[in-house]
Amino acid sequence: MAPRRPTARDRSRRVLSQNFLADPAAVARMVAAVRTGPDDLLLEVGAGRGRLTRPLAARCRRLIAYEIDPAVLPDLAAACAPLPAVEVRAADFLAASPPGEPFSVAGNIPWSLTAAVVRWCLAAPSLRAATLLTQLDYARKRTGGHGRWSRLTVLTWPEHHWRLAGRVPREAFRPVPAVDGGILRLERRTEPLLAPAVLPAYRRMVESGFGGVGGSLAASLRAAHPGRRVDGALRAARIAPDTPVGLVWPEQWLVLFRLLHAGDPGRAGKSRPSGAAPAPNAYRAGRGSGRRAGPDDPRRQRR
């Protein structure tokens, strides 16, 4: 029997990177991970035919469902017609301006656009949280899977918390993709772990470390700080000098930054007017939050 030739609809799904959720258990798992409340504004990315839209709308004050595929828009509109809290927008989510009020984002997003959706969310000033169904490998990459941490996660860690909120087997999608899905949860911290005035200096340190200047993290840090001071900071953060940069935990980066810049506020706060006093507790912001030391915390020795 000759293999079935791809239809125009098949080609459209591939271009739009569409894999619709078909398993009720996976839908329920995703809805639970969103953790929206009755007073919340929620934006859904890639609403499809409304499989997630309907249960999500029952949990929030208002939901704006974005869908760009004209082939599924009639089904989405019909599913949302009896839901007064839902507004369907036949528009590109990535071209939309973020709401001025606090809001959250959720969706079984097109996997080919994952990086772009994440960038949009990180840049939105009023975003509280984003719960995105992505490829499992991407979710692991951003949340320290396999013991490695990405540059983006480390750069944004003082203001955002990343975690893997669940796994969705590939069989839960139609058409069935080649890999499993992962529920990526991105939350803006109510209290940043570093003061805003020193964030540019922190990011410069991280960019330098991941840039491989000098061939290692230790060498990169020594390019900007005295070697003895760098060695002491590495010991305090429990980082061996030859540790690959991807194996350094976000919390260890914070320890390094506080130790290397605490005695040099002028270097860390370049954005301050000349002669201005550094913000109090600028290097201790985020401490004392009551969070217990987890397996990825430098206060616990990795075994």
Beta strands, then each sheet from edge to edge (+ up, - down):
strand 1: 20-21
strand 2: 41-45
strand 3: 62-66
strand 4: 86-89
strand 5: 103-107
strand 6: 127-135
strand 7: 160-168
strand 8: 173-174
strand 9: 181-188
sheet 1: 1+ 8-
sheet 2: 4+ 3+ 2+ 5+ 6+ 9- 7+
end
